[in-house]
Amino acid sequence: MGGKAVSGSQLWAAMVLLLLLLLLQSAQSVLIKYDGFQVELESVKKLNELEKQLTSNSLPETSPALPAVCHHLALPKDLQPVCASQKAASIFEALSTIATDECELCINVACTGCY
């Protein structure tokens, strides 16, 4: 057949390149685009944790129009602009719904950057 044999160094270089590609791919964050906002999937997961934490502490709601999570110092920066919206509560609810396993599997069209 006349094919050339692959040397060990070529094979090693190919494996390193493949590993780097996999690392770069996993480092790219999944983004959710909803109602004019673009947030990272990891931020929405953090939002869910904060909401559970606030619910378990049963703190009184500070303002019916503004979700309590908007006052939390640990709210991710990319979610903070949502708090300025009059629809903040419904947007957070929608983001939480979108950010299920469907997003990581790229089933939902609101999610980008997933593979």
N, C-alpha and C positions, 0 to 999 in steps of 0.2 A: 504494500500500500504506500510505502515511501513517506510516512508521517514522521515528523521529528519527535523525539522524546522530550518531555518537559523536564527541565532541570529542577533540582530541589530549591534553588534560590528563586526561580520563577514561580514555583508553586507557593513558596512562602510569601512572596510579594503579592500574589493574587489573594491569598488568605488575609493578609494585613489590609489590603484595599477593601475587601469585602467587609471586614470587621469595622473599618472606619466608616464605610457607607451605612452600615447598620446603626452605628453609634450616632451619626449625624441625623439619620432618619428618626431615631427615638428621641433625640434632643429637640427636634422641631415640635413646637407646641400645637395642640389642636385648638382651633379658634371656633367660637360660636358667634354667629352674627344674628342679631335679633333686634328689631325695632330701632335700627340706627346705631346700635351699640355693638362693639366687637370685643369679646372677652375671652380669656383663656379657659379651657376646660378645667384646668387645675384650680383656677380662681373660683369657679362655680362649685367645685367640690369643697373648697374652703368655706364658701358661703353656706353650704348645707351643714357643715360642721358647726359653724357659728350659730346658725339658726337653731340647731338642736341644743347647743349649749345654752342659748338664751331661753329656750322653751323649758329646759330642765331647771333653770334658775328661777323661772316664773317671775321675771321682772315685769313691772307694769309697763304698758305701752306708753311711750313718751308723747307720741302724736299719732292720731289715727291715720293721717295722710303719709307719714314717714315711717317706714319699717324700723324697728328697734335696732336691727343689724347695721343701719346707716350710722349709728352712734358708736359702733364698736371700733376700737382702734386697730383691730386686726383685719378689718375688711380690706381685701386686696385693692390695690390702687386702680386697677382697670375696672373695678365694679363701682368705685366711688362716684363717677359721673351719673350712674343710674339713679343715685339718691336725689339728684337735682330734678329728676323727671316727676311729673305729677302722677305718672303711672308706675312708680318705683315698685310698689308691692306686686303688681301684676307682672311686671317684667322679671322680677326675681323669681316669682313662681314659675313663669314660663321657662326661664333659663334652667331652673332646677329640673323641670320636666324633660327638657331637651338633653340635659347633661347626664343621661342614663347611659347604660352600656351601648345604646344605639349610636351615640356620638362617637365613641371609641371605635366602633365598627363601621363608621361612615354610612350608616343607614339614613340618618337625618340630613336633609339638604342644608340646614343651618350650620352644619359643622364643616370646617375646612382644615386641611393640613393633616388629616388622618389617612392611613393607608390600609 
